[in-house]
Amino acid sequence: MQLSPFHLAIPVYDLAAARHFYGSVFGLEEGRSSDHWVDFNFFGHQLVIHLAPKNASQEAAHTNAVGGICSYEKSEQIPVSLRVQGCRTT
């Protein structure tokens, strides 16, 4: 089955912290970047985090959610890797 790549942009209020999480903790390969955004390879798709000011609605909202299509083995490895690095998983 061939998948069509998609582009997903996620607003973040702390670009450095988000860059660390998606790159170092989650292990995504970083692509192009600027002072206001960073591209990552998200299982063959493009994930972009971009700087956006924090506002009241973000304080009350749940975290953005996104899913990737990967092998069953990889899906079991991801939460283990995140927990090892101190992240909470559900």
C-alpha positions as CSV (number, residue, x, y, z in Angstrom):
1,M,0.0,0.0,0.0
2,Q,1.5,3.4,-1.0
3,L,0.8,6.3,1.2
4,S,0.5,9.9,0.1
5,P,2.8,12.1,2.3
6,F,1.0,14.8,4.3
7,H,2.1,18.1,5.8
8,L,1.0,18.8,9.4
9,A,1.8,22.1,11.1
10,I,1.6,22.4,14.9
11,P,1.7,25.7,16.8
12,V,4.1,25.8,19.8
13,Y,4.8,28.5,22.2
14,D,8.3,27.2,23.1
15,L,10.2,26.4,19.9
16,A,13.3,25.2,21.7
17,A,11.4,22.8,24.0
18,A,9.3,21.4,21.1
19,R,12.4,21.0,18.9
20,H,14.1,19.0,21.8
21,F,11.0,16.8,22.2
22,Y,10.4,16.0,18.6
23,G,14.1,15.7,17.7
24,S,15.9,14.3,20.8
25,V,13.1,12.6,22.8
26,F,10.8,11.3,20.0
27,G,13.8,10.8,17.6
28,L,12.5,12.5,14.5
29,E,15.0,13.6,11.9
30,E,15.2,17.4,11.6
31,G,14.9,19.0,8.2
32,R,14.9,22.7,7.3
33,S,14.3,25.4,9.9
34,S,14.3,29.1,10.7
35,D,13.9,31.2,13.8
36,H,10.2,30.6,13.7
37,W,9.7,27.0,12.5
38,V,11.3,23.5,12.3
39,D,10.5,20.7,9.8
40,F,10.7,17.1,10.9
41,N,10.5,13.8,9.0
42,F,7.4,12.2,10.6
43,F,7.5,8.6,9.3
44,G,7.9,9.9,5.7
45,H,5.5,12.8,6.3
46,Q,6.3,16.5,7.0
47,L,5.7,17.7,10.6
48,V,6.3,21.4,11.1
49,I,6.3,23.1,14.5
50,H,5.9,26.8,14.3
51,L,6.2,29.5,16.9
52,A,2.8,30.9,18.1
53,P,2.1,33.0,21.1
54,K,0.4,31.2,24.0
55,N,-3.1,32.4,24.7
56,A,-5.9,31.6,27.2
57,S,-7.6,29.1,25.0
58,Q,-4.4,27.1,24.7
59,E,-4.2,27.0,28.5
60,A,-7.5,25.2,28.8
61,A,-7.2,23.1,25.6
62,H,-5.9,19.6,25.3
63,T,-2.5,19.0,23.6
64,N,-2.6,18.6,19.8
65,A,-2.7,15.0,18.8
66,V,-1.3,13.4,15.7
67,G,-0.7,9.8,14.7
68,G,1.7,8.1,12.4
69,I,1.4,4.8,10.5
70,C,4.2,2.5,11.4
71,S,4.8,-1.2,12.0
72,Y,3.3,-2.9,15.0
73,E,6.8,-3.4,16.4
74,K,7.6,0.3,16.1
75,S,4.3,1.2,17.7
76,E,5.3,-0.9,20.8
77,Q,8.8,0.6,20.9
78,I,7.7,4.3,20.8
79,P,6.0,4.5,24.3
80,V,8.9,2.5,25.9
81,S,11.4,5.0,24.5
82,L,9.3,7.9,25.6
83,R,9.0,6.6,29.2
84,V,12.8,5.9,29.4
85,Q,13.3,9.6,28.6
86,G,10.9,10.7,31.4
87,C,7.7,11.3,29.3
88,R,4.3,10.2,30.6
89,T,2.4,7.9,28.2
90,T,-1.2,6.7,28.5
